[in-house]
Amino acid sequence: MPASELSAKPALSAVLEGALSVQAALDARSRPIIRVDIARDATRQPIIRAADTARRRGIPVQVVDRHELDDRATSRTHGGIVALVGARRFVPPGRLGEGIESPFLAVLDGVEYPYGFG
């Protein structure tokens, strides 16, 4: 990532809710993560793991009261963790599979339950 991208603070684009969504964004590295907020009483392992991942990557982690998470989230499904994120960065089609000897690309349309592919 160019230094200019690192020094510019990304604009808030979305609030991701829940440990699965936050961890997926951390793993994908496809969007800047401004901050991760976790509930003061969070003890579930997926939340702790996501917060640890964020800290290792230098992403600020803020411990807050649950009512603050409720205010930031659009629903009550945050489960004790939200991430404030910037806009998603997409890979241009010409760069898909770059650096892979025999790339394979599958294009799926109409997927209604993406977790069924895992």
ABEGO torsion letter per residue (X at the ends): XBAAAAABBBBBABBBBEAAAAAAAAAAGABBBABBBBBAABABAAAAAAAAAAAAAGBBBBBBBAAAAAAABABAAAGGBBBBBBBBBBBBAAABGBGBABBBBBBBBGBABAAAAX
